[in-house]
Amino acid sequence: MKHAASFFRAGCLVAVACLNAPLAGAQTFGGSILPQDQQAQSMTSQTQEQGASGEQTGQGVDDTPRANWNSANYGPIDPNVAPIDPNRLPPFGASLFSGGFRGVMADGLNPGYTIKPGDQVNLRVWGGTELQSVLTVDSQGNIFLPGIGPLNVQGTSNSELNSRVTSAIKTVYPENVEVYTNLQGVQPVGVFVTGYVTNPGRYSGTPSDSVLYFLDQAGGIDQALGSYRQIVVKRNGRTIETVDLYDFLINGDMPQTQFRDGDTVVVEERGPAIAVVGDVQKPFRYELAGERLTGGDVSDLARLRSGVSHVLLRGDRPEGPVARYLTLNEFRDADVQRGDEVVYSSDQRSESIVVQVEGSYYGPSRYVLPRDAHLGEFLNAISVPSNMTSYQDVSIRRDSVAEQQQESLNESLDRLEQTYLGYPSRTAKEGEIQVRQAELIQQFVQKARQTQPTGRLVVARGDSVADIRLQDGDVVTIPESSDSVLLSGEVTIPQAMVFTPGMSAEDYIRSAGGFTPRADDDQVLVVHRNGAVIRAGDTDVRAGDEILVLPAAPTSNIELATSITQILYQVAVATKVALDL
């Protein structure tokens, strides 16, 4: 069984070479692929040259460019990718009427409230004469002051009521009299709410209630048809107020309309709209106050995410479809019309990257570097303890490498399941074997899928380090010098041992009690601290290395055993773990 895996030894070595390929490839990067004198040559000129020489040009081929790249129109709009219809998006302010405006009725006692018939005024007089009474404003707008007579208070504001009543009383009692008045209650009103609302009708409230209170009573604005920017308050057939709810949604401004009994709130039909999507907090349909807006108006309405740099403006114009890709500043002066789609995007490539360092070094652990920074110049800028650092074992942990390792491992596990699960059995005995085999495969696959690749990129070999370009998020490992060797996997006593020059991997394993019964003595790996994983017979053990002994596949099926062995090797390379079977 143990020797069956050796048939695939050559294949495993190829796998290691593939994983370590970035080391060899990294040294070949050196600038632009094109020569310097050809970098500015356009593809259009190349096409024309090919046509003149007769190459790659056939009769009847239209070589006219599909787009005028020097204009604001970046090519014809793809008919298969239509602009987003604003009607498919929720309107800006769609959640406005879920806040419970109808839950609390105003008391009408704000200072700006004007007195009207039916209101009640609480009057107290003391000093030279005493009086306490609740006076009702009659239909003519008067209150009757005992011993003085009627006083017209209709149209007087709540803040002016006390001084007006005091002046009237002091005409009869000029000295030693104090007066206190306050508005005790207001006459409720009934307001009609109609137009594009969910439930048109007549709703009761107080004169000081806001238009939002009455709209909420009517179930809110019809999101498909109603306007958030054209809400009219009418009295006796005449418009007394026009409300734009965008002022409230953005700035919190709301007209203080004092309603009267019989007033009407009309929500008019929704005006032209645009779709705003992309890197915004929420995609919305924004209603235009007129037929068009400037790009600056749209940006002020939308809530942009941080980092937005460009805007795609698409729509139809009388002269034809238009698609313009503008910087955020250029977009402020752009003309946005009904039906347009505005797509905000964070399309400004960062000119800096963040690289982390770990291990043996002095200074901070994170560095902000230019986007084209290379490993060599980075290492030259880092101070390290000269007698404590293993220079030849520098490596990089990179997210993209970890993703590639995970994807490769998953593909291998998928092939294993597809190859050995679901085979039909010809006899009952064969069926029992296949059931046990399927259980083994499922348990193995489940454990293997839970492993997490390290994403270790081998950049050092021998005394040289590849001067590769760094990427954002890289973690550069500068190991500290070590005097130990770690043994793990299928050894009798997994432990760390003192490094002894000249000892082989087999010598260390014998010192740790030898192999376990489940070990595959043909699958002994040495993991160097630079990330390289090499078979024990092909490399010398160095200080700080780890010796991994892989388990033998627990099956008599030679083909299945070799497949499992190969995946065990792949897991060990990607994770530095001898997967326990």
C-alpha angles and dihedrals in degrees: 000000000000092000093050090075092057089073088074097043093107091051091052091052088054089053091054091049090053093050091049093045094105088071093062095038094048093068093059098065112103113146138294120005091223123067114258094252091054102045095091095048110115126227089238092061090047090053091050091050091051090050092050092051092048095242123133091356120114131190113269094020113139105224094177110128112254091222139030098233092192093062131075091252108086099203132299115310112259105250089212092058105053121189115262112271109235089220089068093061128076113254120256104265094028092141094047095103096049091075097084104249089159092058098078124043117207118245094221093229099119116130094249095055113119120220118248136175113292096033119126124228122198110215128192125177126180139165117052088015133014128221136160121179145138108234124199120213105239128219091272092056095254136127118204115232111203111244091008109058138228120343121194110227101158110128092018113130120240090245092055097043097090095050092047094052092043091054091052093050094047090058086071101026104033098168139046095007127125122195131198125181133172136172106255101182142351132223112255118239135211115224126190115226116195144144121067099356129123098245114017115201148106115298132186126230142127127286090251097054114116124242087252090064093057093041090052089050087058093052096261133276120322100255094210100045111011127097124234091192104046110056113148127199112204131192121187090346094307126110110240099170140016115202126204108194091198087074088058096042094051106027104015093241116149126171112244097229115178106215126215130202109280098023117144130220112202122192106203128211117287115266128223114307142198131211117238115192141143124065095009128119090249132358111241143170107243120204118223120230088214133000096294146015136201119249088248090059090052093048090051090053098044122071104229125204119237116275098031107155109158141037130208111209115193130172148112125283131181088256092052141279118326133201117181126179109201139170114251091255093049090049092060090075096040121116111242116194138186115295094019123142116223115196117188116201140180095229102148108113111226113244093208137056133202117232126184127209127204136178125035111006145108126241133025123347097225129055132187107219137177114272092249095049116141130213094244097058090043093054091046090057095053122086116220135179101265096211097041104046129092100215096182094057101064113140139166131231109211128181094217091055091050090052091051091049091049092048092049092049092049091050091052091050091048091053090049092054094044093048101047107025122081100024111152115242122225099198136029091247091052089049091056091050092050092050091054090044092052091050090051092050094048093049091047094047092048092053094043093052090056093060117103118217115227096219090225112176115204108225101153128068124164109330097331132087121203111243095223126166113263123233132213110275096022116151111209112205118206103183123217117237113269136195097198141082121212121217119198141155122043100003122122095240112021105206148133115265133191111263113249118190113239097024116126127217090259090054091054091047092052089050088054094054099274131262125334118239089258095053124115103219090196091061104064113141133191115212111202119206091245087069098257116136113203135169113262094242093056102053143036121249112249131194110279095025125135122224114211122194111196122213123247116249107260097227138092092217102105095200093048091046093053091049092051091045091053092051091047088055091049091051091049092051093048099040108018087235129126097217111231113234 
